[in-house]
Amino acid sequence: MAAGMRPRRVIPQGRPLEADAYLHPNTCGYIKSLLASLIAGGTSEMAGLVVVNSCDGMRRLNDICRSHVSGFPLFFIEVPKKKDPDSIEFFASELRRFATNLEAQYTGVAITDDSLRAAIKACNDARRLVQEIFLLQREPGSSVRGSSVFNLCLEGATSDAASFGDDLRAFVAESRELKRGVPGEGARVVLTGNSIHQPDLVKLIEDSGGAVVGLDTCLAGRHHDRLVDESSRDPVRALAERYLLRAPCARMEGLDERFQYLKGLVIDSGADAIIYCMTKFCDAHAYDVPIMHDGFREAGIPFLLVENDYEWTSLEQTRTRIEGFFEMLGERRSRRNV
């Protein structure tokens, strides 16, 4: 944004199977779908692509793109897995290197502290509004549905900051005017996971009588958590600090911190349970699942794991599992009220 460009999250629509000739079939569907889209000409609207070192699959994607996908600049950024001061300083140096590469690659691009501060403020303003929406979402009897919040976050990943900010302000104003209803009897759940890019799962939960009162996903809670320090004398370091210190995801160190964060989210939102949605073959999340499952069981919080292949070909199976899960929650609530 500070370079005058329009950043957006790439949410690929290509079929993962079409990338099997380039990547091992047991690679996560998001990465395979992204590669399939790029190979099929999905770069036509891109001025460049930024790949981050989030996992081994993304590193392999970077390698293959350099060999098999041409026609646009490709940038690679190292992201630490720790959040100590040395890691923050290293990541700040990576962002400075990235800024230098952008200026060298594109004619007329100049990234200044002032343009960075303006971009930081615009993003912070959007985050404040989204965080307000998250609070409205968790209120008992709230008119703010999880599916509406999901779609709003999805829009924010692909639209420009100005139009997204306008939509957020309109959404907040409308939500404040709507009266709260009577708190429902359905299950209140926190939905967590990685690349959930379709609203089908959230809508399925709502169609089954549940309510999503917390969204801890790549495009929702974690993406909008924590503000960048607007008063910092070094805006690049402030960016690095915010990125590494925000709500933790599975690629970062600190499994217990992630568990405590999710447990706190369940408690603060008044949720009855947590649904953990994982894209198949995502190693980072697969490592977390056993510990998360045991930790929530010990805490007395029902936990359901659902997997998807990025195309959601097993959606009806997922529906059956969620309906059974909600039935169990209803019986559990009935026993508690006896």
HELIX and SHEET records of a PDB file:
HELIX    1   1 PRO A   16  ALA A   19  5                                   4    
HELIX    2   2 GLY A   29  ILE A   39  1                                  11    
HELIX    3   3 ASP A   56  HIS A   68  1                                  13    
HELIX    4   4 PRO A   85  GLN A  105  1                                  21    
HELIX    5   5 ASP A  113  ARG A  138  1                                  26    
HELIX    6   6 GLY A  146  THR A  158  1                                  13    
HELIX    7   7 ALA A  161  GLU A  177  1                                  17    
HELIX    8   8 ASP A  200  ASP A  207  1                                   8    
HELIX    9   9 PRO A  235  LEU A  245  1                                  11    
HELIX   10  10 LEU A  255  SER A  269  1                                  15    
HELIX   11  11 ASP A  283  GLU A  298  1                                  16    
HELIX   12  12 LEU A  315  ASN A  337  1                                  23    
SHEET    1   A 2 LEU A  49  VAL A  52  0                                        
SHEET    2   A 2 LEU A  74  ILE A  77  1                                        
SHEET    1   B 4 ALA A 211  ASP A 216  0                                        
SHEET    2   B 4 ARG A 188  GLY A 193  1                                        
SHEET    3   B 4 ALA A 273  THR A 279  1                                        
SHEET    4   B 4 PHE A 303  ASN A 308  1                                        
END                                                                             
